[in-house]
Amino acid sequence: MTKYIDQGKNDTRSGYGDAMTELGRTNPNVVALCADLVGSLKIQPFIDENPERFFQIGIAEANMMGIAAGLTIGGKIPFASTFANFATGRVYDQIRQSIAYSGKNVKICASHAGVTLGEDGATHQILEDIGMMKMLPGMTVINPCDYNQTKAATLAIAEYDGPVYLRFGRPKVANFTPVDQKFEIGKAVMLSEGTDVTIVATGHLVWEALIAAEKLEEQGISAEVINIHTIKPFDEEAVLKSVKKTGCIVTAEEHNYLGGLGETVARTLTVQHPTPQEFVATQDTFGESGTPEQLMEKYGLNNKAIEKAVLRVLKRK
């Protein structure tokens, strides 16, 4: 299998912040909005260089979405950023009515998603956001896996015309994708080819999938690993091509199995190519307070869980 090297752990939210700094210098139409979380979203450098293009809305996320929608009418490209829980659950009506329904060119940038938010606990650890956002007609949903990919995704969505939900996280995680990568919205990335099982992963679980694949290789199991950074539009062709070769699949995500990547894959397979599938995801539950490592272990969201899921699905081929 293809080996990947961690170039040095970094948080995906810093990828977003550094891309915003770059966009501030290269795209005069990009403006930033935040709901009193500038430090957490890493956008202070953008503000320092472009104070006239920043809007501090305060703890009024619904208002932020409405303002962002209005800014698009004048040709601006608003990046509205806050924690994922507040960027979706708290403001779903405003997103649906003011942004998605009219196809406004708003970029909803959501940090601190999933249980890896850690100690802040269940009230902040949203695990339903991908499902909520992918159900909105016309909404593009992106969940990059590391710092480099988050930076590339942020730059890419500035060039894309339409509403986007960009999901990223708080902890420092492995940074292993190319620095100079070309981010293609809706295009899966083949990380390692295999013949026995397909593992499709998104976000923080992509690195865990690569670790699991290495462990499986030691057992004589050849795993194909695909990075699904775009949940919607979904790259059906890449997944179908892979499962027709391997005959079974494991999906891995830091999200509820209801509504997430796994459900999108399951629908695709049911309609076009029925295939045994196992889900690595949270099981219809809320999170709790703890370190990211403790929570990933407890909720079965790490490489060990992926390895076990592969062994289960292989028995169903």
C-alpha positions as CSV (number, residue, x, y, z in Angstrom):
1,M,0.0,0.0,0.0
2,T,1.0,3.6,-0.4
3,K,2.7,5.1,2.7
4,Y,1.9,8.5,4.0
5,I,4.0,10.6,6.3
6,D,2.7,13.0,8.9
7,Q,4.4,16.3,8.0
8,G,3.8,17.7,11.5
9,K,0.5,17.8,13.4
10,N,-1.6,20.9,12.9
11,D,-5.3,21.8,13.4
12,T,-7.6,22.0,10.4
13,R,-9.0,25.3,11.7
14,S,-5.5,26.9,11.1
15,G,-5.7,25.7,7.5
16,Y,-8.9,27.7,7.2
17,G,-7.4,30.8,8.9
18,D,-4.2,30.7,6.8
19,A,-6.3,30.4,3.6
20,M,-8.4,33.4,4.7
21,T,-5.2,35.4,5.1
22,E,-4.3,34.5,1.6
23,L,-7.7,35.3,0.2
24,G,-7.6,38.6,1.9
25,R,-4.6,39.5,-0.2
26,T,-5.8,38.0,-3.5
27,N,-9.5,38.3,-3.7
28,P,-10.9,41.8,-2.8
29,N,-14.5,40.5,-2.8
30,V,-13.9,38.1,0.1
31,V,-15.3,39.3,3.4
32,A,-15.3,37.6,6.8
33,L,-18.0,37.5,9.4
34,C,-17.7,35.9,12.8
35,A,-19.8,35.3,15.9
36,D,-17.4,36.3,18.6
37,L,-14.9,33.5,18.0
38,V,-12.1,35.2,16.1
39,G,-9.3,33.4,18.0
40,S,-10.9,30.0,17.7
41,L,-11.4,30.4,13.9
42,K,-7.8,31.7,13.4
43,I,-8.9,34.7,11.3
44,Q,-7.1,37.6,13.2
45,P,-4.5,38.0,10.5
46,F,-7.2,38.5,7.9
47,I,-8.8,41.2,10.2
48,D,-5.4,42.9,10.8
49,E,-4.8,43.3,7.1
50,N,-8.4,43.9,6.1
51,P,-10.3,45.6,8.9
52,E,-12.8,47.1,6.6
53,R,-13.7,43.7,5.2
54,F,-14.5,42.1,8.6
55,F,-17.9,42.1,10.4
56,Q,-18.0,41.1,14.1
57,I,-21.6,40.1,14.6
58,G,-21.3,38.9,18.2
59,I,-23.3,36.0,19.7
60,A,-26.0,36.4,17.1
61,E,-25.4,33.6,14.6
62,A,-28.9,33.9,12.9
63,N,-28.2,37.5,12.3
64,M,-24.8,36.6,10.8
65,M,-26.4,34.3,8.2
66,G,-28.8,37.0,7.2
67,I,-26.1,39.6,6.8
68,A,-24.0,37.2,4.9
69,A,-26.8,36.5,2.5
70,G,-27.3,40.2,2.0
71,L,-23.7,40.9,1.3
72,T,-23.8,38.5,-1.7
73,I,-26.3,40.8,-3.5
74,G,-23.5,43.4,-3.8
75,G,-21.1,40.9,-5.2
76,K,-19.2,40.1,-2.0
77,I,-18.1,36.5,-1.1
78,P,-18.9,36.2,2.6
79,F,-17.2,33.6,4.8
80,A,-19.4,33.3,7.9
81,S,-17.5,31.4,10.6
82,T,-18.3,30.0,14.0
83,F,-18.5,26.6,15.8
84,A,-20.2,23.9,13.8
85,N,-23.0,23.5,16.4
86,F,-23.9,27.2,16.1
87,A,-23.3,27.3,12.3
88,T,-26.0,24.7,11.7
89,G,-28.3,23.7,14.6
90,R,-28.8,27.2,15.9
91,V,-29.4,28.9,12.5
92,Y,-30.9,26.2,10.3
93,D,-34.0,28.2,9.4
94,Q,-31.9,31.2,8.3
95,I,-29.6,29.0,6.2
96,R,-32.6,27.3,4.6
97,Q,-34.7,30.4,3.9
98,S,-32.1,33.1,3.3
99,I,-29.1,31.2,1.8
100,A,-30.0,27.8,0.3
101,Y,-33.5,28.6,-1.1
102,S,-32.1,31.5,-3.2
103,G,-28.7,29.9,-3.9
104,K,-26.8,32.7,-2.2
105,N,-23.0,32.6,-2.6
106,V,-22.3,32.2,1.2
107,K,-19.5,30.1,2.6
108,I,-20.6,28.7,6.0
109,C,-17.3,27.8,7.7
110,A,-17.8,25.6,10.7
111,S,-15.0,24.7,13.2
112,H,-14.9,22.5,16.3
113,A,-17.1,19.8,14.7
114,G,-17.6,16.3,16.2
115,V,-16.4,14.8,19.4
116,T,-12.8,15.9,18.9
117,L,-13.9,19.3,20.2
118,G,-13.2,17.5,23.5
119,E,-13.8,18.9,26.9
120,D,-16.5,21.4,26.0
121,G,-18.9,18.4,25.9
122,A,-22.1,17.3,24.2
123,T,-23.7,20.7,23.9
124,H,-20.9,21.8,21.6
125,Q,-20.1,18.5,19.8
126,I,-22.4,18.4,16.9
127,L,-22.7,15.0,15.2
128,E,-25.7,15.8,13.0
129,D,-24.5,18.7,10.9
130,I,-23.4,16.8,7.7
131,G,-26.9,15.3,7.5
132,M,-28.6,18.6,8.1
133,M,-26.6,20.5,5.5
134,K,-26.5,17.8,2.8
135,M,-30.4,17.7,2.8
136,L,-30.6,21.4,1.7
137,P,-31.0,21.6,-2.0
138,G,-28.0,23.1,-3.8
139,M,-25.8,23.1,-0.7
140,T,-22.2,21.8,-1.2
141,V,-20.8,20.0,1.8
142,I,-17.1,19.6,2.3
143,N,-15.2,17.9,5.2
144,P,-11.4,18.0,4.6
145,C,-9.0,15.7,6.4
146,D,-6.0,17.8,7.5
147,Y,-4.4,21.3,7.5
148,N,-3.2,21.3,3.9
149,Q,-6.5,20.0,2.6
150,T,-8.5,22.5,4.6
151,K,-6.4,25.3,3.3
152,A,-6.8,24.1,-0.3
153,A,-10.6,23.6,0.2
154,T,-11.0,27.2,1.6
155,L,-9.2,28.6,-1.4
156,A,-11.3,26.5,-3.8
157,I,-14.7,27.4,-2.4
158,A,-13.9,31.1,-2.9
159,E,-13.9,30.4,-6.6
160,Y,-17.1,28.3,-6.5
161,D,-20.4,30.1,-7.0
162,G,-23.0,28.8,-4.6
163,P,-23.6,28.0,-1.0
164,V,-21.0,25.9,0.7
165,Y,-20.8,24.2,4.2
166,L,-17.1,23.7,5.1
167,R,-16.5,21.6,8.2
168,F,-13.3,21.4,10.1
169,G,-12.0,20.8,13.7
170,R,-10.2,21.9,16.8
171,P,-7.4,19.4,17.6
172,K,-4.0,19.1,16.1
173,V,-4.1,16.1,13.7
174,A,-1.7,14.4,11.2
175,N,-1.0,16.6,8.2
176,F,-0.2,14.3,5.4
177,T,-1.7,15.5,2.1
178,P,0.3,17.5,-0.4
179,V,1.0,21.1,0.3
180,D,0.4,22.1,-3.3
181,Q,-2.6,19.9,-3.9
182,K,-5.4,20.9,-6.3
183,F,-8.7,20.7,-4.5
184,E,-11.5,19.5,-6.8
185,I,-15.0,19.9,-5.3
186,G,-16.9,16.6,-5.7
187,K,-13.8,14.5,-6.6
188,A,-12.7,11.7,-4.3
189,V,-9.0,11.1,-3.7
190,M,-7.6,7.6,-4.1
191,L,-5.0,7.4,-1.3
192,S,-4.0,3.7,-1.5
193,E,-5.2,1.0,-3.9
194,G,-6.2,-2.4,-2.7
195,T,-8.1,-5.5,-3.7
196,D,-9.9,-7.0,-0.6
197,V,-11.9,-4.2,0.9
198,T,-12.7,-0.5,0.3
199,I,-12.4,2.0,3.1
200,V,-13.9,5.4,2.4
201,A,-13.3,8.0,5.1
202,T,-13.8,11.7,5.6
203,G,-12.4,14.3,7.9
204,H,-10.2,13.3,10.8
205,L,-10.9,9.6,10.1
206,V,-9.0,9.6,6.9
207,W,-5.7,9.3,8.7
208,E,-7.1,6.7,11.0
209,A,-8.2,4.7,7.9
210,L,-4.6,4.8,6.6
211,I,-3.3,3.5,9.9
212,A,-5.9,0.7,9.9
213,A,-4.9,-0.2,6.3
214,E,-1.3,-0.6,7.4
215,K,-2.4,-2.9,10.2
216,L,-4.6,-4.9,7.9
217,E,-1.7,-5.3,5.4
218,E,0.3,-7.0,8.1
219,Q,-2.6,-9.6,8.3
220,G,-2.5,-10.1,4.5
221,I,-5.6,-7.9,3.8
222,S,-5.3,-5.4,1.0
223,A,-7.4,-2.3,1.7
224,E,-8.2,0.4,-0.7
225,V,-8.5,3.8,1.0
226,I,-10.4,6.7,-0.5
227,N,-10.6,10.2,0.9
228,I,-14.2,11.6,0.5
229,H,-13.6,15.2,1.3
230,T,-16.8,16.3,-0.5
231,I,-19.9,14.7,0.9
232,K,-22.1,16.6,-1.6
233,P,-21.9,16.4,-4.5
234,F,-20.8,12.8,-3.9
235,D,-18.3,11.0,-6.1
236,E,-20.4,7.9,-6.9
237,E,-18.2,6.8,-9.7
238,A,-15.1,6.5,-7.5
239,V,-16.9,4.4,-4.9
240,L,-18.7,2.2,-7.3
241,K,-15.5,1.5,-9.3
242,S,-13.8,0.5,-6.1
243,V,-16.4,-1.8,-4.6
244,K,-16.9,-3.6,-7.9
245,K,-13.2,-4.6,-7.4
246,T,-13.1,-5.3,-3.7
247,G,-16.7,-6.6,-3.1
248,C,-17.2,-4.9,0.3
249,I,-16.8,-1.5,2.0
250,V,-16.3,0.3,5.3
251,T,-17.3,3.9,5.8
252,A,-15.7,6.0,8.5
253,E,-16.7,9.4,9.8
254,E,-16.8,11.6,12.9
255,H,-20.6,11.9,12.7
256,N,-23.8,10.1,13.4
257,Y,-24.3,7.1,11.2
258,L,-27.7,8.6,10.5
259,G,-27.4,11.2,7.8
260,G,-23.7,11.1,7.2
261,L,-21.2,9.8,4.6
262,G,-22.1,6.2,5.4
263,E,-25.8,6.8,4.6
264,T,-24.9,8.5,1.3
265,V,-22.7,5.5,0.4
266,A,-25.4,3.1,1.4
267,R,-28.0,4.8,-0.8
268,T,-25.6,4.7,-3.8
269,L,-24.9,1.0,-3.3
270,T,-28.5,0.1,-2.7
271,V,-29.6,1.7,-6.0
272,Q,-26.7,0.8,-8.2
273,H,-24.6,-2.1,-6.8
274,P,-25.7,-3.8,-3.5
275,T,-22.5,-4.4,-1.5
276,P,-21.8,-5.5,2.2
277,Q,-21.1,-2.4,4.2
278,E,-20.0,-1.6,7.8
279,F,-20.3,1.8,9.4
280,V,-17.7,3.4,11.7
281,A,-19.6,6.4,13.1
282,T,-21.4,7.4,16.3
283,Q,-24.5,5.3,16.9
284,D,-27.4,7.7,17.3
285,T,-25.9,9.3,20.4
286,F,-24.7,12.6,21.8
287,G,-21.1,13.0,22.9
288,E,-19.7,14.0,26.3
289,S,-16.7,15.7,27.9
290,G,-13.3,14.2,27.5
291,T,-10.1,14.4,25.6
292,P,-10.3,13.8,21.8
293,E,-8.4,10.5,22.2
294,Q,-10.7,9.3,24.9
295,L,-13.8,10.1,23.0
296,M,-12.6,8.6,19.7
297,E,-11.8,5.4,21.6
298,K,-15.1,5.3,23.5
299,Y,-17.3,6.1,20.5
300,G,-15.4,3.8,18.1
301,L,-14.0,6.4,15.8
302,N,-10.3,5.4,15.5
303,N,-8.1,3.0,13.5
304,K,-8.9,0.1,15.8
305,A,-12.6,0.5,15.1
306,I,-12.0,0.6,11.4
307,E,-9.9,-2.5,11.5
308,K,-12.6,-4.4,13.4
309,A,-15.2,-3.2,10.9
310,V,-13.1,-4.5,8.0
311,L,-12.8,-7.9,9.6
312,R,-16.6,-8.0,10.1
313,V,-17.4,-7.0,6.5
314,L,-15.0,-9.4,5.0
315,K,-17.0,-12.2,6.6
316,R,-20.1,-11.0,4.7
317,K,-18.6,-11.0,1.2
